[in-house]
């Protein structure tokens, strides 16, 4: 830092260092900015880091508790009808075949029909089976067999052919079989193995009801077929006996007996589902996996909003204009994103352990911490990537929330068992699993972090969740998931084991996500057009930007004591080369404008700013209909080659506007060039081209030999910009703004850190003013005011240094924006209407500071204040419709385009005037006054008559020629004499104002 007093302005310049050292210091500045804003927005930070993980864990715990159920129902479970056989076999075999047993079976099938809701009852076969080798070729319902011994042997030989069997025995009834008491006994044959052997169907799932077939198939895990069969046979026998006793001979009765049987299981330990994705299958309202990713998704949305807001509010653009490296900006975003990722993951994991969620408790905490951190970080980086496509916060929020919805919907689906075939990239061909090389889903893992989250969480939850043991009817704790399982995981679907990836692959995929999003964000941020239209060409990013960055990375930013490099010599050569004027100049161009253009064209010596043939064309939106535009395009296509250029020029002439048209200007070091012009003249556009916000369509400019086309980063390092509109960070104080931009400009640390003595001095001064009797001595160690204090005092902002920018008034914001442009003592200072909205007192303070600060540097200033241009401008350029209309110092412009001098005469009542001089006759009319003026000053002209103004003032114009100036003394003597005689009340002579010059030039166009 070089600090010296220059009329009370303390200077502070950037330190000499390499580009890589400056890059790291800028990186630190933006990291500090992000951390400061993270603390300032503490509510949003707490919501992301603590509240969202807590809500997710509480919801998971509540759903897990709600989904808990007992292995059996506390109440009785009603029995259903007797089931049908599901393969070509016999549903029910009975013996013997007698009229009574046939009637019993007939009642049996009728009752079963009512319970089944079938349109037709079971078929009752009449043919008795007596062949031990008989195999049914079709489904048979109720079939008689020859004897009970045959039924026993047949079910032994064919265990899967007969579902149920019954053998009746009649006891009593007398000789005719009808005399009471009559007793019926029966023996049911049933495959008991199916009730206890789980291997019959290993994929069944239990429901809450006891005694009911859990899979609606052939499995009978609770033996429910047996009591169902007993109830049906009992109902049939009792109904038959009821008919025999209550119905006279020869008549039939439809009376039947209905029995109500129920089962109730023993109580067993509570069954709880821990697996994240099995819960979805058994509880339609549960989405554990979606709840876990909600904190990371909301953090991604917040990251997108923050980065896009900085883009939309032009805060980032302002920092880049002051020299911030784009790569340093993004690296700071990537680094500070780790803070929230680590905090959020650690808190989520800690709360999961506190809630005793098995998927967290049974896994190594370091595994979850690493994975969740990578996942949250990858989601943040995906948000940064999305932000490169958005220019508005509303667009960014809509796009990011659409992605959140997609993540919440797809994450639980990816963990389902049938989805594993898609993840494994396999299909079935000829009964064999065939691996697909690269399917769409396989590629998705490299672009969608939540895809990897779902896959990893499914595998961990499968290994760590508690399971239900059907033999012991109890819960079995899940296995521990340790780092060795990351590469030696055994999948629950054995055939897919060779094809399904190991859990560690999800971690690798997240790392690929991170690297990929970093590269894509860096690239698309450069090539996607900004709101102003500026962008890098896709190939330029690789061909020029990256090689140049590596070339200059270790080059020194200060050439003191060193000779000029070959590149710097080439810069000087290019900036002093002759650049001929393009096209024909406007008709009637002023000679000073022509001279300025010749200086810019043939600039063979170094100047601060050289603008050569600068052109900017804005395209107007077409108002033609779609049909008309199609016809114009077809006409252009089928036009002959010699006429096509004319047609194209005509089309462009009606659809474009030249904001800046072949502008040529020169600004010397130590000179303030003021640009004047009406709205839309091209002043701000010219400035925006110079500081890199708007790209030019033709021409170029050089700032201290550096081209705006090739040396943009070097220009920004030595450029100070005050844009037309205030671009400030609302939640930073005035002092923090100064320190931020000082760090971006790479000022030494002792330059942007405020001395504690300055605050002590102010505190002591306040105490002394509060109590004059109290003796206050200022600290002896107080150093001279630093450059920060000097600058803020110059614009009357020192007392407000701890005020947030969002709380400043409009004029105070303008003063802060102006003083920020001077940070780092730039070689070129661009001020776009800096004093707009300021009161006269503070405007004068700013003028005083700029007049002192312009030494050894060039200042380009645009303004609508003629007084400001007159007071500050060493050279004034007036633009009209993008052309340079006039240029020169204020005296030159006034003499050339003004009316020379103005003579204002305030009249009294001319009828009452008297003339004490014998040589002059009395002035009784305005014509007498004009005649008297012309008698002394023949070249004078009446500009305003007394009747045209309310105050009765005559205004005369006097040309600035030598003859008129020679007679100025005679005119003043005449006016003094007339005032003494009472003919006029007051008079005055003044040179034409700059405002008159401006109006005369603008009104001509």
ChimeraX attribute file (.defattr): number of C-alpha atoms within 10 A of each C-alpha:
attribute: neighborCount
match mode: 1-to-1
recipient: residues
	/A:1	16
	/A:2	11
	/A:3	13
	/A:4	12
	/A:5	10
	/A:6	11
	/A:7	10
	/A:8	15
	/A:9	19
	/A:10	20
	/A:11	22
	/A:12	23
	/A:13	19
	/A:14	24
	/A:15	17
	/A:16	17
	/A:17	14
	/A:18	15
	/A:19	17
	/A:20	16
	/A:21	15
	/A:22	25
	/A:23	20
	/A:24	15
	/A:25	18
	/A:26	26
	/A:27	25
	/A:28	18
	/A:29	23
	/A:30	23
	/A:31	21
	/A:32	15
	/A:33	18
	/A:34	17
	/A:35	14
	/A:36	15
	/A:37	15
	/A:38	16
	/A:39	13
	/A:40	13
	/A:41	12
	/A:42	12
	/A:43	12
	/A:44	14
	/A:45	18
	/A:46	14
	/A:47	17
	/A:48	24
	/A:49	24
	/A:50	18
	/A:51	18
	/A:52	23
	/A:53	27
	/A:54	20
	/A:55	18
	/A:56	22
	/A:57	24
	/A:58	16
	/A:59	17
	/A:60	23
	/A:61	17
	/A:62	11
	/A:63	17
	/A:64	20
	/A:65	13
	/A:66	12
	/A:67	17
	/A:68	13
	/A:69	15
	/A:70	15
	/A:71	23
	/A:72	22
	/A:73	19
	/A:74	14
	/A:75	12
	/A:76	15
	/A:77	17
	/A:78	15
	/A:79	17
	/A:80	18
	/A:81	17
	/A:82	25
	/A:83	17
	/A:84	18
	/A:85	20
	/A:86	12
	/A:87	13
	/A:88	15
	/A:89	20
	/A:90	23
	/A:91	22
	/A:92	23
	/A:93	27
	/A:94	26
	/A:95	24
	/A:96	19
	/A:97	20
	/A:98	11
	/A:99	9
	/A:100	15
	/A:101	21
	/A:102	18
	/A:103	16
	/A:104	22
	/A:105	24
	/A:106	19
	/A:107	22
	/A:108	24
	/A:109	23
	/A:110	15
	/A:111	20
	/A:112	19
	/A:113	17
	/A:114	13
	/A:115	12
	/A:116	16
	/A:117	10
	/A:118	10
	/A:119	8
	/A:120	11
	/A:121	17
	/A:122	20
	/A:123	13
	/A:124	16
	/A:125	14
	/A:126	12
	/A:127	11
	/A:128	16
	/A:129	18
	/A:130	14
	/A:131	11
	/A:132	13
	/A:133	10
	/A:134	11
	/A:135	12
	/A:136	12
	/A:137	8
	/A:138	10
	/A:139	16
	/A:140	21
	/A:141	20
	/A:142	22
	/A:143	22
	/A:144	26
	/A:145	24
	/A:146	17
	/A:147	17
	/A:148	19
	/A:149	11
	/A:150	16
	/A:151	24
	/A:152	13
	/A:153	12
	/A:154	19
	/A:155	20
	/A:156	13
	/A:157	12
	/A:158	14
	/A:159	12
	/A:160	14
	/A:161	20
	/A:162	25
	/A:163	22
	/A:164	23
	/A:165	25
	/A:166	21
	/A:167	22
	/A:168	20
	/A:169	12
	/A:170	13
	/A:171	12
	/A:172	14
	/A:173	13
	/A:174	11
	/A:175	7
	/A:176	7
	/A:177	12
	/A:178	12
	/A:179	10
	/A:180	10
	/A:181	10
	/A:182	13
	/A:183	12
	/A:184	13
	/A:185	11
	/A:186	15
	/A:187	13
	/A:188	15
	/A:189	20
	/A:190	19
	/A:191	18
	/A:192	13
	/A:193	12
	/A:194	17
	/A:195	17
	/A:196	15
	/A:197	14
	/A:198	16
	/A:199	9
	/A:200	15
	/A:201	14
	/A:202	9
	/A:203	9
	/A:204	15
	/A:205	10
	/A:206	16
	/A:207	16
	/A:208	14
	/A:209	19
	/A:210	23
	/A:211	24
	/A:212	21
	/A:213	21
	/A:214	18
	/A:215	15
	/A:216	10
	/A:217	12
	/A:218	17
	/A:219	22
	/A:220	24
	/A:221	24
	/A:222	17
	/A:223	19
	/A:224	20
	/A:225	25
	/A:226	18
	/A:227	17
	/A:228	18
	/A:229	21
	/A:230	17
	/A:231	18
	/A:232	22
	/A:233	20
	/A:234	19
	/A:235	20
	/A:236	25
	/A:237	22
	/A:238	17
	/A:239	21
	/A:240	22
	/A:241	17
	/A:242	16
	/A:243	16
	/A:244	15
	/A:245	11
	/A:246	11
	/A:247	13
	/A:248	10
	/A:249	8
	/A:250	5
	/A:251	8
	/A:252	11
	/A:253	13
	/A:254	10
	/A:255	11
	/A:256	16
	/A:257	16
	/A:258	13
	/A:259	9
	/A:260	8
	/A:261	14
	/A:262	15
	/A:263	16
	/A:264	15
	/A:265	16
	/A:266	9
	/A:267	12
	/A:268	14
	/A:269	13
	/A:270	15
	/A:271	20
	/A:272	20
	/A:273	21
	/A:274	23
	/A:275	24
	/A:276	27
	/A:277	26
	/A:278	20
	/A:279	20
	/A:280	19
	/A:281	12
	/A:282	14
	/A:283	15
	/A:284	8
	/A:285	11
	/A:286	22
	/A:287	23
	/A:288	24
	/A:289	27
	/A:290	23
	/A:291	19
	/A:292	22
	/A:293	24
	/A:294	19
	/A:295	25
	/A:296	28
	/A:297	25
	/A:298	19
	/A:299	26
	/A:300	28
	/A:301	25
	/A:302	20
	/A:303	22
	/A:304	26
	/A:305	23
	/A:306	16
	/A:307	21
	/A:308	26
	/A:309	20
	/A:310	18
	/A:311	21
	/A:312	17
	/A:313	17
	/A:314	18
	/A:315	17
	/A:316	20
	/A:317	19
	/A:318	23
	/A:319	21
	/A:320	20
	/A:321	26
	/A:322	29
	/A:323	23
	/A:324	27
	/A:325	21
	/A:326	18
	/A:327	13
	/A:328	20
	/A:329	20
	/A:330	18
	/A:331	19
	/A:332	20
	/A:333	20
	/A:334	18
	/A:335	13
	/A:336	17
	/A:337	22
	/A:338	17
	/A:339	14
	/A:340	20
	/A:341	25
	/A:342	19
	/A:343	16
	/A:344	29
	/A:345	26
	/A:346	22
	/A:347	18
	/A:348	27
	/A:349	22
	/A:350	19
	/A:351	20
	/A:352	22
	/A:353	17
	/A:354	12
	/A:355	15
	/A:356	13
	/A:357	18
	/A:358	20
	/A:359	27
	/A:360	24
	/A:361	20
	/A:362	22
	/A:363	20
	/A:364	14
	/A:365	17
	/A:366	13
	/A:367	16
	/A:368	19
	/A:369	21
	/A:370	14
	/A:371	21
	/A:372	24
	/A:373	22
	/A:374	24
	/A:375	26
	/A:376	28
	/A:377	29
	/A:378	30
	/A:379	29
	/A:380	29
	/A:381	26
	/A:382	26
	/A:383	26
	/A:384	28
	/A:385	22
	/A:386	22
	/A:387	29
	/A:388	24
	/A:389	18
	/A:390	23
	/A:391	18
	/A:392	17
	/A:393	20
	/A:394	12
	/A:395	14
	/A:396	25
	/A:397	18
	/A:398	12
	/A:399	18
	/A:400	23
	/A:401	15
	/A:402	11
	/A:403	18
	/A:404	21
	/A:405	12
	/A:406	12
	/A:407	20
	/A:408	19
	/A:409	14
	/A:410	16
	/A:411	23
	/A:412	24
	/A:413	17
	/A:414	21
	/A:415	24
	/A:416	17
	/A:417	14
	/A:418	10
	/A:419	12
	/A:420	17
	/A:421	16
	/A:422	17
	/A:423	20
	/A:424	20
	/A:425	20
	/A:426	19
	/A:427	14
	/A:428	10
	/A:429	8
	/A:430	7
	/A:431	7
	/A:432	10
	/A:433	15
	/A:434	14
	/A:435	14
	/A:436	13
	/A:437	8
	/A:438	9
	/A:439	14
	/A:440	10
	/A:441	13
	/A:442	15
	/A:443	10
	/A:444	14
	/A:445	21
	/A:446	21
	/A:447	18
	/A:448	18
	/A:449	27
	/A:450	28
	/A:451	25
	/A:452	26
	/A:453	26
	/A:454	24
	/A:455	24
	/A:456	21
	/A:457	24
	/A:458	23
	/A:459	23
	/A:460	25
	/A:461	23
	/A:462	21
	/A:463	23
	/A:464	21
	/A:465	23
	/A:466	21
	/A:467	18
	/A:468	17
	/A:469	11
	/A:470	13
	/A:471	9
	/A:472	9
	/A:473	14
	/A:474	15
	/A:475	16
	/A:476	12
	/A:477	13
	/A:478	19
	/A:479	17
	/A:480	17
	/A:481	23
	/A:482	15
	/A:483	14
	/A:484	9
	/A:485	16
	/A:486	18
	/A:487	13
	/A:488	11
	/A:489	18
	/A:490	14
	/A:491	16
	/A:492	12
	/A:493	11
	/A:494	9
	/A:495	11
	/A:496	16
	/A:497	14
	/A:498	12
	/A:499	17
	/A:500	20
	/A:501	18
	/A:502	20
	/A:503	21
	/A:504	17
	/A:505	16
	/A:506	24
	/A:507	22
	/A:508	14
	/A:509	20
	/A:510	27
	/A:511	18
	/A:512	17
	/A:513	24
	/A:514	23
	/A:515	15
	/A:516	18
	/A:517	23
	/A:518	19
	/A:519	12
	/A:520	16
	/A:521	21
	/A:522	18
	/A:523	17
	/A:524	19
	/A:525	20
	/A:526	19
	/A:527	17
	/A:528	17
	/A:529	16
	/A:530	20
	/A:531	15
	/A:532	11
	/A:533	10
	/A:534	17
	/A:535	18
	/A:536	16
	/A:537	13
	/A:538	13
	/A:539	10
	/A:540	12
	/A:541	16
	/A:542	12
	/A:543	11
	/A:544	11
	/A:545	14
	/A:546	11
	/A:547	12
	/A:548	12
	/A:549	13
	/A:550	12
	/A:551	10
	/A:552	13
	/A:553	16
	/A:554	13
	/A:555	13
	/A:556	15
	/A:557	17
	/A:558	12
	/A:559	11
	/A:560	9
	/A:561	6
	/A:562	7
	/A:563	9
	/A:564	11
	/A:565	10
	/A:566	8
	/A:567	9
	/A:568	13
	/A:569	13
	/A:570	13
	/A:571	18
	/A:572	18
	/A:573	15
	/A:574	16
	/A:575	27
	/A:576	19
	/A:577	13
	/A:578	16
	/A:579	17
	/A:580	13
	/A:581	18
	/A:582	11
	/A:583	8
	/A:584	6
	/A:585	11
	/A:586	10
	/A:587	6
	/A:588	7
	/A:589	13
	/A:590	13
	/A:591	11
	/A:592	15
	/A:593	20
	/A:594	16
	/A:595	12
	/A:596	17
	/A:597	23
	/A:598	17
	/A:599	17
	/A:600	26
	/A:601	22
	/A:602	14
	/A:603	18
	/A:604	15
	/A:605	11
	/A:606	17
	/A:607	19
	/A:608	21
	/A:609	25
	/A:610	26
	/A:611	22
	/A:612	27
	/A:613	23
	/A:614	21
	/A:615	24
	/A:616	22
	/A:617	16
	/A:618	12
	/A:619	12
	/A:620	11
	/A:621	8
	/A:622	11
	/A:623	9
	/A:624	10
	/A:625	8
	/A:626	10
	/A:627	9
	/A:628	11
	/A:629	13
	/A:630	12
	/A:631	11
	/A:632	14
	/A:633	14
	/A:634	11
	/A:635	13
	/A:636	18
	/A:637	11
	/A:638	9
	/A:639	13
	/A:640	10
	/A:641	10
	/A:642	8
	/A:643	10
	/A:644	15
	/A:645	13
	/A:646	12
	/A:647	15
	/A:648	12
	/A:649	11
	/A:650	11
	/A:651	14
	/A:652	13
	/A:653	12
	/A:654	11
	/A:655	14
	/A:656	14
	/A:657	16
	/A:658	18
	/A:659	20
	/A:660	28
	/A:661	20
	/A:662	22
	/A:663	23
	/A:664	25
	/A:665	22
	/A:666	19
	/A:667	22
	/A:668	18
	/A:669	18
	/A:670	18
	/A:671	20
	/A:672	25
	/A:673	26
	/A:674	26
	/A:675	27
	/A:676	26
	/A:677	24
	/A:678	16
	/A:679	12
	/A:680	14
	/A:681	21
	/A:682	26
	/A:683	27
	/A:684	22
	/A:685	19
	/A:686	23
	/A:687	23
	/A:688	21
	/A:689	20
	/A:690	28
	/A:691	23
	/A:692	20
	/A:693	20
	/A:694	19
	/A:695	21
	/A:696	22
	/A:697	14
	/A:698	15
	/A:699	19
	/A:700	22
	/A:701	24
	/A:702	25
	/A:703	25
	/A:704	21
	/A:705	24
	/A:706	23
	/A:707	20
	/A:708	21
	/A:709	14
	/A:710	13
	/A:711	14
	/A:712	17
	/A:713	20
	/A:714	15
	/A:715	26
	/A:716	24
	/A:717	22
	/A:718	22
	/A:719	25
	/A:720	28
	/A:721	28
	/A:722	27
	/A:723	22
	/A:724	19
	/A:725	14
	/A:726	19
	/A:727	21
	/A:728	22
	/A:729	18
	/A:730	13
	/A:731	17
	/A:732	20
	/A:733	20
	/A:734	28
	/A:735	23
	/A:736	21
	/A:737	21
	/A:738	26
	/A:739	22
	/A:740	21
	/A:741	24
	/A:742	27
	/A:743	26
	/A:744	27
	/A:745	28
	/A:746	28
	/A:747	23
	/A:748	17
	/A:749	13
	/A:750	10
	/A:751	23
	/A:752	22
	/A:753	16
	/A:754	17
	/A:755	16
	/A:756	11
	/A:757	17
	/A:758	18
	/A:759	12
	/A:760	14
	/A:761	16
	/A:762	13
	/A:763	12
	/A:764	17
	/A:765	14
	/A:766	12
	/A:767	14
	/A:768	15
	/A:769	11
	/A:770	10
	/A:771	10
	/A:772	9
	/A:773	8
	/A:774	10
	/A:775	10
	/A:776	14
	/A:777	10
	/A:778	14
	/A:779	12
	/A:780	8
	/A:781	9
	/A:782	14
	/A:783	11
	/A:784	12
	/A:785	16
	/A:786	20
	/A:787	22
	/A:788	25
	/A:789	20
	/A:790	18
	/A:791	24
	/A:792	21
	/A:793	17
	/A:794	21
	/A:795	21
	/A:796	17
	/A:797	20
	/A:798	17
	/A:799	12
	/A:800	16
	/A:801	20
	/A:802	13
	/A:803	18
	/A:804	18
	/A:805	23
	/A:806	15
	/A:807	12
	/A:808	16
	/A:809	12
	/A:810	14
	/A:811	17
	/A:812	22
	/A:813	22
	/A:814	25
	/A:815	27
	/A:816	28
	/A:817	25
	/A:818	26
	/A:819	24
	/A:820	24
	/A:821	24
	/A:822	27
	/A:823	30
	/A:824	27
	/A:825	22
	/A:826	25
	/A:827	23
	/A:828	27
	/A:829	24
	/A:830	26
	/A:831	24
	/A:832	23
	/A:833	22
	/A:834	25
	/A:835	26
	/A:836	17
	/A:837	15
	/A:838	18
	/A:839	11
	/A:840	10
	/A:841	8
	/A:842	17
	/A:843	19
	/A:844	16
	/A:845	15
	/A:846	21
	/A:847	17
	/A:848	15
	/A:849	18
	/A:850	19
	/A:851	16
	/A:852	13
	/A:853	22
	/A:854	19
	/A:855	15
	/A:856	15
	/A:857	18
	/A:858	25
	/A:859	29
	/A:860	21
	/A:861	25
	/A:862	26
	/A:863	22
	/A:864	16
	/A:865	15
	/A:866	18
	/A:867	13
	/A:868	18
	/A:869	25
	/A:870	18
	/A:871	14
	/A:872	21
	/A:873	23
	/A:874	17
	/A:875	22
	/A:876	25
	/A:877	23
	/A:878	24
	/A:879	25
	/A:880	22
	/A:881	20
	/A:882	25
	/A:883	23
	/A:884	28
	/A:885	21
	/A:886	24
	/A:887	25
	/A:888	19
	/A:889	16
	/A:890	21
	/A:891	15
	/A:892	14
	/A:893	22
	/A:894	22
	/A:895	18
	/A:896	15
	/A:897	17
	/A:898	25
	/A:899	21
	/A:900	19
	/A:901	21
	/A:902	22
	/A:903	22
	/A:904	18
	/A:905	22
	/A:906	17
	/A:907	20
	/A:908	16
	/A:909	13
	/A:910	17
	/A:911	11
	/A:912	11
	/A:913	16
	/A:914	15
	/A:915	16
	/A:916	13
	/A:917	11
	/A:918	7
	/A:919	7
	/A:920	9
	/A:921	12
	/A:922	20
	/A:923	22
	/A:924	15
	/A:925	12
	/A:926	15
	/A:927	10
	/A:928	14
	/A:929	20
	/A:930	18
	/A:931	14
	/A:932	18
	/A:933	20
	/A:934	15
	/A:935	12
	/A:936	17
	/A:937	21
	/A:938	14
	/A:939	15
	/A:940	19
	/A:941	18
	/A:942	15
	/A:943	14
	/A:944	15
	/A:945	15
	/A:946	15
	/A:947	11
	/A:948	10
	/A:949	11
	/A:950	7
	/A:951	10
	/A:952	15
	/A:953	22
	/A:954	22
	/A:955	20
	/A:956	20
	/A:957	22
	/A:958	23
	/A:959	19
	/A:960	17
	/A:961	11
	/A:962	9
	/A:963	12
	/A:964	19
	/A:965	16
	/A:966	11
	/A:967	13
	/A:968	16
	/A:969	12
	/A:970	14
	/A:971	21
	/A:972	16
	/A:973	11
	/A:974	14
	/A:975	20
	/A:976	15
	/A:977	16
	/A:978	23
	/A:979	18
	/A:980	12
	/A:981	16
	/A:982	18
	/A:983	24
	/A:984	22
	/A:985	15
	/A:986	16
	/A:987	18
	/A:988	12
	/A:989	17
	/A:990	11
	/A:991	17
	/A:992	21
	/A:993	21
	/A:994	21
	/A:995	17
	/A:996	15
	/A:997	21
	/A:998	21
	/A:999	14
	/A:1000	14
	/A:1001	18
	/A:1002	16
	/A:1003	7
	/A:1004	6
	/A:1005	8
